[in-house]
Amino acid sequence: MSWPARTIAYLALWALLLASVTIAVTLGPAGISAGDAWGTIFHHLGLRADPPLSPLRDAIVWELRLPRVVAALGVGAGLALAGTVMQVMTRNPLADPYLLGLSSGAALGAVIFLLMGAALLMPLGAFLGSLGALALALLVAALLGGATPSRAILAGICIAALASAATSLLIFWSATGDSYREILNWLLGSLSGTVWSDAALVVVALIVCAPVILLSGRGLDAFAFGEASAASLGIDVARLRWTLLAATALLTGVMVAVGGAIGFVGLVVPHAVRLAVGSRHRVLLPASMLVGAIFMLWSDTVARSLFDPRELPVGIVTALVGAPAFLLILLRYRRIT
Amino acid sequence: MSGLIVRGVEVRVGDRALVSDAAFTTRAGQVTALIGPNGAGKTTLLAALLGLRRLTAGTVEFDGRDFAALPFAERAKLCAYVEQDAGTPERLTVRDVVALGRIPFQSTWRTTLPADDETIVAGALEALNLMNFANRLYHTLSGGEQQRVQMARALAQEPQLLLLDEPTSHLDIEAQLLALDLLQDRARAGCTVLLAMHDLNLAARYADHLVVMKVGRVVAEGPPAEVLTEKLLLDVYGVHATILTAPGSEVPVVIYDRAQSGRRLAKSG
């Protein structure tokens, strides 16, 4: 894509993002106009003196809908970014952010905390679980003779299977109706009940990790033909690999902790964007982030409003949209080849 | 002297030495061919020169500098490498792949190619007769075409040292000759060229200097006419051969007679 086309595409994506936010904030049982919604946001940001809405409706926008919108954007952006990196680093087009057992570990951690009666600390459990699984996968890979990508994947599959089995065992053994439902909701991925502290966590994780990844575009480009060629193009392969692994693990850990194991975003979005903008990462990474954010926001908006007042776990929506989309992408790849 | 000087290089994995006590010299302006049977350590040696494998002993000097101690970023400005079997990433055009060669010279921040780089990339595409392929997707090309793209990428790096691992293995005869002509031209223009290859006749025809490896050791080096002897072929490759001289030149020509007796592969059935 030439640069004017790219600039236009970026502007269009940002416009789409703003439009999506507007729709997501106004959509819901309490009818709130776009003007009032943005007015409320500006008021809370200190850009406008008087609130345009009554305290109750103000709270619906600022306390209920906006944190969830921000979290959805951040989780989508983070998962898409992490997925892109994993696909390059493992040179595996099927890689997603959860490849190294992060989601299964997170599920186990969350379920343990839930069953211990610490439902409020579930995100912490998930975070610890995901990092624990990753550490274990890398340790096993190292014991197999060095943490290369393929060994890490194999170890990750093994750890993921173990963690899933342990999770199922725990649920089967001790979950009651209510906690079972809560666990299922979490396993499928959901952003319901998101508050500002969750959104803040997501935003901080992005602020810390995204620049590290975005600035590695050159190195990821060099990775196109694997490690030897990356090194011959001047990339310190070992350092880049560990930096990116740390950043994606942290990012994914936080995203899983806040939103549960939301599938398909990290797998499908990078492929779709690659199809549109090509494989140059200095373009692909920011574009994936934007598209991931928009996709996630729409998925969450559909999840909460389709069967209103009942909510669907957002993971069901991303899978329902993502799986056919992935199929279409595969078909399109085939036609090109 | 400018060129690559390898002294006492050893590469060890665990207690197994893949390359031991390798020593040879390649001069700027010359094509040096690294030959030897499969598993002789040619690829490992190239990887060690690139810093992909740690030297457990020995030194590598290029133009008077300690090449092994250079950081990756510095080394990439001097030296380009063409792998034996590069992968086939999807969604990269031929131009994108060749442009990868400019990575060592680019800042982290740019998203577009600087104008100078565009010119260099275009020159590299032209040198390998790839202009008509520039916008094709790399993964849709044939093996030989991909290999030419890899060479163009290496040229785009404008290296002073070119390391190539069997760069002509997938090429048809004409493309092999063209590729080797090109490498020879680069060498004459002052580049140091070191390539691993299997075709001894092409090596004899194009290389100024041969380095022969066997089980991790350099067993001979020198001009092709001196190095390629019937005894060497039997010792290193286990092959009985007759060495002739090409008419009107000093270039040796190898006629293979048969594999050493008793080393025939077991017949199946």
Contacts between the chains, C-beta under 8 A, distances in Angstrom:
chain1	res1	chain2	res2	distance
A	3	B	111	7.7
A	3	B	112	5.4
A	6	B	111	7.8
A	91	B	87	6.4
A	91	B	89	7.8
A	93	B	90	7.2
A	215	B	108	5.4
A	217	B	108	7.6
A	217	B	111	7.9
A	218	B	103	5.8
A	218	B	106	6.4
A	218	B	108	5.7
A	221	B	100	6.2
A	221	B	103	6.4
A	222	B	100	6.4
A	222	B	103	5.2
A	224	B	87	7.6
A	224	B	89	4.3
A	224	B	92	6.1
A	224	B	97	7.3
A	224	B	100	6.6
A	225	B	83	6.8
A	225	B	86	4.3
A	225	B	87	5.3
A	225	B	89	6.8
A	225	B	100	7.9
A	225	B	150	8.0
A	226	B	83	7.8
A	226	B	86	7.1
A	226	B	87	5.4
A	227	B	52	7.4
A	228	B	47	6.8
A	228	B	50	7.3
A	228	B	52	5.6
A	228	B	81	7.0
A	228	B	83	5.5
A	229	B	81	7.1
A	229	B	83	5.9
A	229	B	86	6.1
A	229	B	100	7.8
A	231	B	50	6.2
A	231	B	51	6.5
A	231	B	52	5.3
A	231	B	72	5.9
A	232	B	50	5.6
A	232	B	52	8.0
A	232	B	76	6.3
A	232	B	79	7.2
A	232	B	80	6.5
A	232	B	81	3.6
A	232	B	163	7.9
A	233	B	76	5.4
A	233	B	100	6.3
A	233	B	101	7.4
A	233	B	103	4.6
A	233	B	104	5.8
A	233	B	157	7.6
A	234	B	72	5.1
A	234	B	73	4.3
A	234	B	74	7.7
A	234	B	75	6.9
A	234	B	76	2.9
A	234	B	77	7.0
A	234	B	103	6.5
A	234	B	104	3.9
A	235	B	72	6.1
A	235	B	73	8.0
A	235	B	76	7.9
A	235	B	103	7.8
A	236	B	71	7.4
A	236	B	72	4.9
A	236	B	73	7.6
A	237	B	72	7.8
A	274	B	90	7.6
A	274	B	91	5.0
A	275	B	91	6.9
A	278	B	91	5.5
A	278	B	92	7.0
A	278	B	93	7.2
A	278	B	96	6.6
A	279	B	89	6.3
A	279	B	90	7.1
A	279	B	91	4.4
A	279	B	92	4.9
A	279	B	96	6.9
A	280	B	96	6.3
A	280	B	111	7.8
A	282	B	110	7.3
A	282	B	111	4.4
A	283	B	111	5.9
A	333	B	90	6.7
A	336	B	137	6.3
A	336	B	140	7.1
A	337	B	137	7.9
A	337	B	139	6.6
A	337	B	140	5.9
